[in-house]
Amino acid sequence: MSLILNIDTAVDNATISIAENGTIIQSAFNSNQKEHASFLHEGIKQLFAASSLSMNALDAIAVTEGPGSYTGLRVGMSTTKGLCYALQKPLITICTLKMMAKDAVLNHGNEAGLFCPMIDARRMEVFTSVFNSNLESVIEPCAMILNEHAFATLLKENKIAFSGNGSSKLQHVLTSENVIFLPITDYANALNKLSFESFTLKKFGDLALAEPKYIKEYMN
């Protein structure tokens, strides 16, 4: 038995969900990134009211740790840690890029051999990584400035599915037949699958030390 609250405010579209034994039973979605903070607290209340569940019944709380929006990451992580402390529940942290790749594999797994999620980091820069269909890292999460030579070596022998709000920067740059661009979606189901896997394996984060993974240092 597992009841997990999943929180993602790292990207444009924020999602929260309650999942039981790997199946989402309630979820909520917000598309206005500037309102993620206000959406998060009210949304959690509404989810539990709609499900008639008590927050004390939770077995764990999961959150995307980054990379992503600096403000969104801070909001998600601080809220999740606060709830974990108050409810005495274990913390699960999930890489945002791995969540996005999981979504791509779930929905487009037969269309490509590699999956490259991208988060816009302004100008021609993105936060990105590359995964195979087993979610094993081919390129570790990093900040990358895109150009026409990006992923040239991998594209010679692999079909790559690009996803996320940063991938649009490549659409007029890459011309390889091995390029696929996927539509932006919400990642609630992918986050749920990964958090359930972590819970089953008892892979919990350190509540005292957990912090957002920005990849690049935050600058005002």
JORADA-V219039 format. One record per pair of residues at least 4 apart in sequence whose C-alpha atoms are under 7 Angstrom apart, sorted by the first residue. I is the first residue (numbers start at 0). J is the second residue. Records with the same first field share a line. If there is no record, write none. Layout:
# JORADA-V219039
I=J + J
This chain:
# JORADA-V219039
0=20
1=19 + 20 + 58
2=17 + 18 + 19 + 20 + 57 + 58 + 59
3=17 + 18 + 19 + 57 + 58 + 59 + 60
4=16 + 17 + 18 + 59 + 60 + 61
5=15 + 16 + 17 + 60 + 61 + 62 + 190 + 191
6=14 + 15 + 16 + 61 + 62 + 63 + 75
7=13 + 14 + 15 + 62 + 63 + 75
8=13 + 14 + 35 + 71 + 72 + 75
9=63 + 65 + 67 + 68 + 71 + 72
10=67 + 68
11=30 + 32
12=28 + 29 + 30 + 31 + 32 + 185
13=28 + 29 + 30 + 35
14=27 + 28 + 29 + 185 + 187
15=26 + 27 + 28 + 187
16=23 + 25 + 26 + 27 + 187
17=23 + 24 + 25 + 26
18=22 + 23 + 24 + 191
19=23 + 24
21=191 + 192 + 195
25=46 + 50
26=46
27=42
29=35 + 38
31=35
34=38
35=39 + 71
36=40 + 74
37=41
38=42
39=43
40=44
41=45
42=46
43=47
44=48
45=49
46=50
47=51 + 52 + 53
48=52
55=86
58=88
59=88 + 89 + 90
60=79 + 83 + 88 + 89 + 90 + 91
61=90 + 91 + 92 + 194
62=75 + 76 + 79 + 91 + 92 + 93
63=92 + 93 + 94 + 95
64=72 + 76 + 92 + 93 + 94 + 95 + 211 + 212
65=72 + 94 + 95 + 211 + 212 + 213
66=95 + 126 + 212 + 213 + 214
67=72 + 118 + 213
68=72
69=73 + 213
70=74
71=75
72=76 + 211
73=77 + 211
74=78
75=79
76=80 + 210 + 211
77=81
78=82
79=83
80=84 + 206
81=85
82=86
83=87 + 88 + 89 + 90
84=88
89=203
90=203 + 204 + 206
91=194 + 203 + 204
92=204
94=98
95=99
96=100 + 116 + 127 + 128
97=101
98=102 + 186 + 189 + 190
99=103 + 116 + 186
100=104 + 114 + 115 + 116 + 130
101=105 + 189
102=106 + 186 + 189
103=107 + 108 + 114
104=108 + 132
108=132
111=158 + 159 + 160
112=131 + 132 + 157 + 158 + 159
113=129 + 130 + 131 + 132 + 157 + 158 + 159 + 160
114=129 + 130 + 131 + 159 + 160 + 161
115=127 + 128 + 129 + 130 + 159 + 160 + 161 + 162
116=127 + 128 + 161 + 162 + 163
117=125 + 126 + 127 + 162 + 163 + 164 + 165 + 166
118=125 + 126 + 127 + 163 + 164 + 165
119=124 + 125 + 126 + 164 + 165
120=124 + 125 + 126
123=144 + 145 + 168
124=142 + 143 + 144 + 145
125=142 + 143 + 144 + 165
126=140 + 141 + 142 + 143
127=140 + 141 + 142 + 143
128=138 + 139 + 140 + 141
129=136 + 137 + 138 + 139
130=134 + 135 + 136 + 137 + 138
131=135 + 136 + 137
141=214
142=214
145=149
146=172
147=172 + 173
150=154
151=155
153=157
154=158 + 159 + 177
157=177
158=177 + 178
159=177 + 178 + 179
160=178 + 179 + 180 + 181
161=166 + 179 + 180 + 181
162=166 + 180 + 181 + 182 + 183
163=183
164=183
169=173
186=190
187=191
188=192
189=193
190=194
191=195
192=196
193=197
194=198
195=199
196=200
197=201 + 202
198=202
204=209
205=209
